[in-house]
Amino acid sequence: MGSKYKMLEHIWGIAKQLEFSTVVDLFSGSGAVSYLFKCHNKQVIANDYLHMAANIAVALIENRSEKLLEDDVLLLTSNTNQSDSFVTRTFEGIYYVREDNEFIDLVRCNIASLGHPFKQALARAALIRACLKKQPRGIFTYTGLRYDDGRGDLRRTLREHFFIAVTELNEAVFDNLRDNKVYQMDALGLIVPDHALIYMDPPYFSAFSDNDYVRRYHLVEGIACNWRGVDIQMHTKTKKFKGYPSPFSSRSGAKNALETLFERYRNHPIMLSYSSNSYPDKESILGMLKSHKKTVDVVPLDYLYCIGNKKSRRHNKVQEFIFVAS
Ligand SMILES: C[S@@+](CC[C@H](N)C(=O)[O-])C[C@H]1O[C@@H](n2cnc3c(N)ncnc32)[C@H](O)[C@@H]1O
């Protein structure tokens, strides 16, 4: 949800006009924007408070050379008696068939045997990718096969998806000769280097939809953190757990958080991705940025939203902007 994958060309078109060698991706999500900057040889600092987002960033942004070799994959997928059967027991009949759940448990429990933390992150990222591909609409607010969206992906086994994901992720590992770093924390607590470009793509607060990432991705977030420190709401159909506290989940919190970030980064160049149906609105953001920055530009991009809108099943035309301030 909210991935900027389809807007990377626009984002780079704007960023390349700015002078910077380090970029901070404060809300890295899928890692698509961090990866874009890595490809353009920037030093990347990626941050997100989700374990799954930090995990993928460790695998592809911080990691410069570790890949999953044949022996690693064999180790990950070999039957041992290490499996705790947690997913098989907890999510029986909810998202996947038993064979898939057992495969998830097998890989989850074998990951610790991989020596290197980057290899472990790659394996977890591949497992997460496999789970997302096999879930209708890629989100875990649906249970069972009621929402079969007809994709061939739903007919593949989790094991097949995992092998494909391992190949794809391995191919994406490379070294851009920069010291790239990943953090998993509240964006408001991050300390960043002087002069870095601050790229912000915060959760959008809107009256039309909640921005609770954990509600949508709890199963894969659970895989990423091994359900440590969370309480599964066993009475719910989806067996989700509570979202993490974020200032962006309330109207006033979102405004205050943006104000704090603009003030804090008054001496840094800022790029902010934003959407027209969010609060604070475009004019307010402009006003807030102008009070801290000498120059502020707004670049509109056309974008069609397809998910995350509870009130309407229709595609929802919203305007995306990139604010550029320095
Ligand atoms: C719009 S998405 C970012 C999408 C990302 N740019 C991409 O291309 O995939 C917003 C992200 O902010 C994260 N997030 C929400 N509140 C946060 C907070 N207080 N600190 C850090 N990350 C937060 C969410 O986990 C989510 O991944």
The ligand as a Gaussian input file, in Angstrom:
#p B3LYP/6-31G(d) Opt

LIG

0 1
 C        3.257000       5.762000       2.094000
 S        4.157000       4.468000       2.863000
 C        5.766000       4.626000       2.169000
 C        5.858000       3.934000       0.829000
 C        7.248000       3.887000       0.250000
 N        7.714000       5.186000      -0.171000
 C        7.260000       2.939000      -0.933000
 O        7.533000       3.372000      -2.068000
 O        6.973000       1.747000      -0.732000
 C        4.353000       5.035000       4.487000
 C        5.232000       4.163000       5.387000
 O        5.363000       4.849000       6.635000
 C        5.544000       3.864000       7.651000
 N        5.268000       4.536000       8.933000
 C        4.076000       4.901000       9.472000
 N        4.261000       5.612000      10.594000
 C        5.607000       5.667000      10.784000
 C        6.425000       6.271000      11.766000
 N        5.890000       6.965000      12.790000
 N        7.762000       6.168000      11.653000
 C        8.307000       5.458000      10.631000
 N        7.581000       4.853000       9.677000
 C        6.250000       4.976000       9.744000
 C        4.597000       2.759000       7.259000
 O        5.037000       1.559000       7.833000
 C        4.717000       2.779000       5.724000
 O        5.640000       1.821000       5.290000

